[in-house]
């Protein structure tokens, strides 16, 4: 791919990310940085304003050379390790782990099924705002990586 084609492909990815709700996109070398206002996502999904300020953005940095699958596994494992810090009742931790494993397994698929992903995200939305926002950030990261791999 020539320099012009590469630039055009990256511009198309950036345009798609803005249309999908990104607040900032920066493409440098083999990396892309995206800011996403996940509080707006939460508010749109629940109809409720979050307690925290709506101006908080989540910054996602994805390398086009990084393995998206390895990143997803480590991200899900990190969320599992931090369930107690997210204020999850210890009696509900096994349920959360099961749902997170389901999401991880689905994201490893070559062609992930949106229905399964949506069910886990809807469950998380009712389960814990903090968990939902962590998963939303992970989904943004996955989305950006898929766009870059498709370019």
C-alpha positions as CSV (number, residue, x, y, z in Angstrom):
1,X,0.0,0.0,0.0
2,X,1.4,3.4,-1.0
3,X,1.7,6.4,1.3
4,X,-1.4,8.0,-0.3
5,X,-3.5,4.9,0.0
6,X,-2.4,4.4,3.6
7,X,-3.3,8.0,4.4
8,X,-6.7,7.6,2.8
9,X,-7.4,4.4,4.7
10,X,-6.4,6.1,8.0
11,X,-8.6,9.1,7.2
12,X,-11.6,6.8,6.5
13,X,-11.0,5.0,9.9
14,X,-10.8,8.4,11.7
15,X,-14.0,9.6,9.9
16,X,-15.8,6.4,10.9
17,X,-14.7,6.8,14.5
18,X,-16.0,10.4,14.7
19,X,-19.3,9.3,13.3
20,X,-19.4,6.5,15.9
21,X,-19.0,9.0,18.8
22,X,-15.3,9.6,19.3
23,X,-14.5,13.0,20.7
24,X,-10.8,13.0,19.5
25,X,-8.9,10.8,17.1
26,X,-5.1,11.1,16.6
27,X,-3.2,8.9,14.2
28,X,0.5,8.7,14.5
29,X,2.8,6.2,12.8
30,X,1.4,2.7,13.6
31,X,-0.8,3.9,16.5
32,X,-4.2,5.5,16.8
33,X,-5.4,7.4,19.9
34,X,-9.1,7.8,20.5
35,X,-11.1,9.6,23.2
36,X,-14.6,8.4,23.8
37,X,-17.1,10.0,26.2
38,X,-18.4,6.8,27.8
39,X,-20.6,8.8,30.2
40,X,-22.6,9.8,27.1
41,X,-22.9,6.1,26.2
42,X,-24.1,5.3,29.8
43,X,-26.6,8.2,29.8
44,X,-28.0,7.2,26.4
45,X,-28.3,3.5,27.4
46,X,-30.0,4.2,30.8
47,X,-31.7,7.6,30.4
48,X,-30.0,8.6,33.6
49,X,-27.3,11.2,34.1
50,X,-24.2,9.7,35.7
51,X,-23.2,10.9,39.1
52,X,-19.7,11.8,37.8
53,X,-19.1,14.7,35.5
54,X,-20.2,14.1,31.9
55,X,-16.9,15.6,30.6
56,X,-14.9,12.6,31.6
57,X,-13.5,10.9,28.6
58,X,-11.9,7.5,28.3
59,X,-8.7,7.5,26.3
60,X,-8.0,4.4,24.1
61,X,-4.6,3.9,22.5
62,X,-4.4,1.0,20.0
63,X,-1.3,0.0,18.1
64,X,-2.0,-1.5,14.6
65,X,0.8,-3.9,15.2
66,X,-0.5,-5.1,18.6
67,X,-2.4,-8.4,18.9
68,X,-6.1,-7.4,19.6
69,X,-6.8,-10.9,20.9
70,X,-4.0,-10.8,23.5
71,X,-5.1,-7.3,24.6
72,X,-8.7,-8.4,25.0
73,X,-7.7,-11.4,27.2
74,X,-5.5,-9.3,29.4
75,X,-8.1,-6.5,29.7
76,X,-10.8,-8.9,30.7
77,X,-8.5,-10.7,33.2
78,X,-7.6,-7.2,34.7
79,X,-11.3,-6.4,35.1
80,X,-11.9,-9.7,36.8
81,X,-9.0,-9.0,39.2
82,X,-10.5,-5.6,40.0
83,X,-14.1,-6.6,40.6
84,X,-13.8,-5.9,44.4
85,X,-12.4,-2.4,43.6
86,X,-15.5,-1.8,41.4
87,X,-17.7,-2.2,44.5
88,X,-19.1,-5.6,43.4
89,X,-20.7,-7.6,46.3
90,X,-18.6,-10.7,46.9
91,X,-21.7,-12.9,46.6
92,X,-22.2,-11.6,43.0
93,X,-18.6,-12.0,41.9
94,X,-19.1,-15.6,40.4
95,X,-21.9,-14.2,38.3
96,X,-19.7,-11.4,37.1
97,X,-16.8,-13.7,36.3
98,X,-19.1,-16.0,34.3
99,X,-20.4,-13.1,32.2
100,X,-16.9,-11.7,31.7
101,X,-15.6,-15.1,30.5
102,X,-18.5,-15.3,28.1
103,X,-17.6,-11.9,26.7
104,X,-13.9,-12.8,26.4
105,X,-14.7,-16.0,24.6
106,X,-17.0,-14.2,22.2
107,X,-14.5,-11.5,21.4
108,X,-11.9,-14.2,20.6
109,X,-14.1,-15.5,17.8
110,X,-13.2,-14.6,14.3
111,X,-16.7,-13.3,13.7
112,X,-18.1,-12.3,17.2
113,X,-21.9,-12.5,17.5
114,X,-23.2,-9.0,18.4
115,X,-26.3,-10.7,20.1
116,X,-24.0,-12.3,22.7
117,X,-21.9,-9.2,23.3
118,X,-25.1,-7.0,23.6
119,X,-26.6,-9.4,26.2
120,X,-23.4,-9.2,28.3
121,X,-23.3,-5.4,28.0
122,X,-27.0,-5.1,28.9
123,X,-26.4,-7.3,31.9
124,X,-23.5,-5.2,33.0
125,X,-25.6,-2.0,32.6
126,X,-28.0,-3.3,35.3
127,X,-25.3,-4.9,37.4
128,X,-22.8,-2.1,38.0
129,X,-22.3,1.3,36.3
130,X,-18.5,1.0,36.9
131,X,-18.3,-2.4,35.4
132,X,-20.4,-1.3,32.4
133,X,-18.1,1.7,31.8
134,X,-15.0,-0.6,32.0
135,X,-16.6,-3.0,29.5
136,X,-17.6,-0.1,27.2
137,X,-14.0,1.1,27.2
138,X,-12.9,-2.4,26.2
139,X,-15.4,-2.5,23.4
140,X,-14.2,0.8,22.1
141,X,-10.7,-0.6,22.1
142,X,-11.9,-3.7,20.2
143,X,-13.8,-1.5,17.8
144,X,-10.8,0.7,17.0
145,X,-8.6,-2.3,16.6
146,X,-11.1,-4.0,14.2
147,X,-11.3,-0.8,12.1
148,X,-7.5,-0.5,11.9
149,X,-7.2,-4.2,10.9
150,X,-9.8,-3.7,8.2
151,X,-8.1,-0.6,6.7
